[in-house]
Amino acid sequence: MAEEAEGYPPEDELLDVLTKTGGKTGLSKPRRLVHRDGDYHRAVHVWIYSESTQELLLQRRADCKDSWPGLWDISSAGHMSAGDSSLLTARRELHEELGISLPKDAFELIFVFLQECIINDGKYINNEYNDVYLVTTLSPIPQEAFTLQETEVSSIKYLFWAEYRSLLANNDKEYVPYDVSGQYSQLFEIIEQRYQEDMYTRSLNLQKMLNRYTPIHLDADLNVLSKEDKEALKFIIKASMVIDEIFYQQVWYGNSLLRDWLKEHSVDSDVDKLKWTYYSINKSPWSCLDENKAFLTTADSAIRLLHWPSNNISDWKGIEYRVAFPVKKPPGANFYPPDMDKLEFELWKAGLTETEQKVAIGFFSIIKRHDEPDFEGSEFYEASDNSSMIEQRSKPNDLFVVPYSQEYRKLLAEAIELLQRAAEKTDCASLKKFLKTRADAFLSNDYYESDIAWMELDSKLDITIGPYETYEDANFGYKATFEAFVGIRDDVATSQVELFREHLQDLQQNLPLDNIYKAEDVVAAPIRVINLIYNAGDVKGPQTVAFNLPNDERIVSERGTSMVILKNISEAKFKHILQPIASICISEEQMEYVQFESFFTHTICHECCHGIGPHTIYLPDGKRSTVRLELQELHSALEEAKADIVGLWALRFLIEQGLLPRSLYRSMYVSFLAGCFRSVRFGLEEAHGKGQALQFNWLYEKEAFTMQLDGTFSVNFKNIEAAVEDLSREILTIQAKGDKAAAKSLLHGYAKITHPLSSALEKLDKVQIPVDIVPTFGLLDHLLAEQ
């Protein structure tokens, strides 16, 4: 072995060698060589913080240590061995050095710290990227609970955090030095901000965030349903509630526990009520309208009790700790290990067979680690010998795939039973077929047949239920979240929108795109207009007005897609959001063009345009692929922009063909302009908001939109057609080529808050126009009470 040839013992652990910017080089070296040569590498810091005493736990490093011997330092720390994961390393080091075993939900990654220093007369060079974790306990852990590793730790103590910061600032010789005016100041700033903020200010901030939503009450006339469908509806809504529970788990592994905690304590104070109310809208501790910035901290989180196996400590029941969650929303949600990066996934995937790769990047599976046992069950908390689990080293390529049918099997079993009972009740053949096949899909993990059945649904009671959208997977856009929409079909409105379905092929053949990239045939899929009566699952934050499904590229290629338009949601948004926005942002002479008909018609056209343009594509090397696979995490934002801008192009095309009234021409552009300000307020972390910013900035740069002296905006009708067509061509061509670099460049250049957008958003904030609606459903309690 290389390390033996160099004269180092085989037990000298190997470390991954990094570039100066922290990227992996693919090389590994023994730890001693790494510090001799000054190679960049990774390590972890774990701090234990006592909430009641405001103290940090410090350890005195053993005198035999080769760096900083005998000095006071972090609670625990250690190198990340080659191939190891960050979180597992943090858990292992805490156990090895202090004898404390904690589950993954106790560890909060608060920042990454680059430490560059030379000590021991130049013999020890430390260029180390440290993942800094915080463990928050309610009170100090008794000394008797610790088992110190003699070769690493000589003693421990708790110290008031501000006193510790002062000692570091004064370069006290008893403590390992950290620059508290630099990166490491984040540790103390986080603690100070969490525990020093007054509740009055906190309430005001939460109320301000909450005021961005306006509640609307949705009722529905169930008399249009048959007696049998009314009976089926009760079971469908209950199944939707199960879907809601699955979605909470998909967002983040501690999400369900946090939800239950906030709900239980919402009656404790006004602040607690506001926390719960705003959490309920976002379905997570990250705010959808603030680019997923956390509006809660771990200090607000649930408390868990870890029963301690030792009975030798009197009057101590165990460790009470806060369930931790990161300040930044995990880009991989709960679909991947929390410390997995994209490079690790790609390296692992490259070693799989082609069939295995398809499963790994498929919609309906999650990725886990072999060496990460499930510590959430009671067996962990009761076990006295769990140290063996902590001591396991993760190995390179230790990822594996778990299908949804297995990961969510208990909840899916409930949903299956409820859907089967609903299928028994309904008298509608197509609804019966969809419910049965979807129940089967939950068990088999094969959604193809049930997606076809959903597209063929011809029922007064309209149901969409299952895993569909991939927005939560910000790593790659691979994994689908569960959602449910229950509505009553509006037959009159549905018949009126058949125009778009009938002319989808004409739109496809006339797209502003080189002919070599155009599909020969486009299947005109159904369009259904419904009035929503209940939704669940991935319906957090801003409410959708329509959706276009399925996302399975096989079905899109074979049969196209099917569209569902939520008419009552569209009407509410236009009345409560778009019209007030237009009164502030649109020039007075163009206000007459802001009309619901245009807004609603473009919504329909937007969804239609998801079904046209490139989907299955061929790369320059002849390989067959899809736009989604090639653009990965950029796909969602660019696809939403495509549907919007191509939708505008398509409306003009249909008007010129005499298929839509000429009266829509100016109205559609001005209503779209007003809609830009509405969507951008969703934030640039959200696909629709990012896509809308891209379009606005492009059209503004081309002088299709202009800003007046009074700060309002108007459409320049001389430039708008060419600008819309040019952007449509740009996006469609990027998709057709699967050109991720071009997609990244376009989004980087245009999907941002520019001065014109900032000016408009500031005006809207001053007058406190709501950003979106929060629907409540009047029939829910009534239906469940009957049941």
C-alpha positions, 0 to 999 in steps of 0.5 A: 500500500502507498502509505506503507511504502512511505513509511507510515503505518496502515492505521494512519487514516486516509483523507480526501485531498481537496482543491484550494476551493474545497472541491474533491481531487479524487486523491487521498493521502495519509493524515500525516502526509496531508498535514506535512504537505499542507493539503486541503482536506475536510473535518468536522466541529461539533459544539454542544450548547446548553440552552438554559445556562447559555453555555458551550461545552469545551474539551481540553485536548490531551497532552499527546495531541500533535496539534494544540496539546493541552488547550481548551477547544471545541466539544468534539472534532475530527478529520473526515476520513476518505469516503466518509460523510460529514454527518456520520463523521460528526456523530462518530467523533462525538461518540468516540471522544465524549461517549455521547451517541446522538441521532442525526436530528440533533446535529445542525450544520450552521456553517463551513469554516476554512482554517489555514494555519502553520504550527509546530515550527512549520511541521504541521500545516493545517488547511482544513474545511470544517463543517461546524455543527451545533447540538442544542440541549435544554440543560447541561449534560452531567459530567458522569454521562461522559466517557472521555477518550484518553488519547484525545481528551483530558477533561471537559467543562461548560463555559458561558458563550460570551465569556468564551468569545471574550477569551478568544478575542483576547488570545488567551493562551489556554484556548485554541485560537479562532478569529472571532472577528472572522468566519468563526464569529458566526457561532456566537452571532447565531447564538446571540441572535436566537436567544437575545431577540425580544418577542415583540419584535419577533411578533411584528416580523412574523405578522408582517410575513403573514400579511403577505397572504390573504385568506379566501374561503372556498365553498362548492355546490355538492348537489351537482354530484351523484349520491355515489360520488358524494360517498366516494368524496369522503374517502378521497379527502381522507386519502388526500390527508394521508398524502399531506403527511407523506409530503411533510416527510419529503421536505425534511426528515424532522418536518413532521415532528416540528409540525406537531410540536408547533401545533401543540404549543400554538396556544402558549403565546401570541408568538407561538400562534404566529409561528404555527400559522406561518409554518402551516402556509409554508409546510416547513420552517423555510419561507417560500416568499423569501427564497426559502430563508428560515423564519424559525430556528432550532431554538423554536424546534421540538424537544426530544428526550434521549433516555440514557442507558446508565442508571448511575446518574440520580435525578437525570432522565437523559438528554433533552435536545432540540430537533435541529434543522439547517438555516439553509433549506436542504437542496435535496429535501429528504430525497438524499442523505443530508450530507450528500453533495451532487458530485458524490451522487454523480460518482456513485451513479457512474458505477451503476448499470444503465438500468440501475441509473434509470431507477436512481434518477427516477421520479419515485425513489429516494437515495439512502446510505447503507451505513446510516441506520434508522435512529428514529425508532424507539429501539435506538433510544432504548439501546445500551449498545448503540455505539457499534452503530455509530462506529461504522465507517461509511464507505465510498459509493455506499448509496442505495435506492429505496422505492417510494412504495417501500419508504412510505409503505405504512402511509401508502397502505392507508391511502390504498385502502381509502382509494379502494373504498372510494372506487367501490362507492363511485358510479363513474367508470373512469373515476373508478378505474383511476382510483383502482389503478392509482392504489395499485401504483402506490403498491407497485411503484409503477405509475404508468397505467394510472397516469394514463387512467388519470388523463382519460378521467371523465368525471364530474368529481375530478381527482389528482392524487400522487407523486408529480412535481419535482420542484423540491429536489433542487439538487437535480429535479429528479424526485417527485413530491406527493400532492392531491387536488380535489375539485368539481368539473366546470362543464361549460368552461371545459367546453370553451377551452377545447380550442387550445386542444384542437390546435396544439399540433398547429402551435407545435409546427409553427413554434419559433424553433428550427424545424430539425428540433420539432417533433412531428406529432403532438398528442392533443391531451384533454383540458379540464376546468375545475373548481377546487374544493380541497388540496393537500401535499405539495401545495405550500406557499403560493397557490397554483392556478393550473397544472399540466401532467404527467411529467413522465416523458414516456407518456408525454411522447406517446400521448402528450399531457393533460391540463387541469385549470383551477378556475375559482383559484384564478378568479380569487388571485385576479381579484385579490392580487392582480388587480391591486398590483396593476393599480400600483404598477401599470400606467393609467392609460393601460389599466383598462387592458388588465382583464380576467379573460386575458389572465385566465386565457394565458393561464390555459395557454401556459399549461398547453405550452408545457405539452409542446416544444422539446421533451425527448431530445437527441444529443450531438453524439446521437444519444437519446435523452430528455430535457429534464435529464440534461438540464437537471436542477435548471429545468423547472425554472426554464420550463416555467419560463418557456410555458409563459413566453411561448404561451404569449407567442401562441395567443398571438398566433391564434389571434392572427388565425382568427381563432381568438378575438382581436380584443385580447391582443393588447389585454394579454400583454398588459395582463401578463406584465402585471402578472410578472410583478405577482410571480416575482414576489414568490421569490427567486428560489421558486421556479415560477418566480425565477422564470418570471424574472427572466422574462421580465428582464429580457423584455425590459432590455428589448424595450418591450416593457418600459418604465414611466417617470411616475414609476409605473410600467407599460407595454411597448406594442411596437417591440413586444411581438419580436421580443416575445418571439426571440425569447421563445426561440432562445429557450426552446433551442436551449431545451432542444439541445439539452444545453445546460451551460446555455441554460445556466448563462441565461438564468444567471444573466436575467433571472435576478432582481434588477432595478426596475423589478426592485422599484416595483416590489418596493412600491407593492410592499409599502402599500402591503398588497398581499402576495398570494392567497391561502384557501380554506375549504368550507365543506371539509368539516361537514364531510368528515362530520358526516363520516 
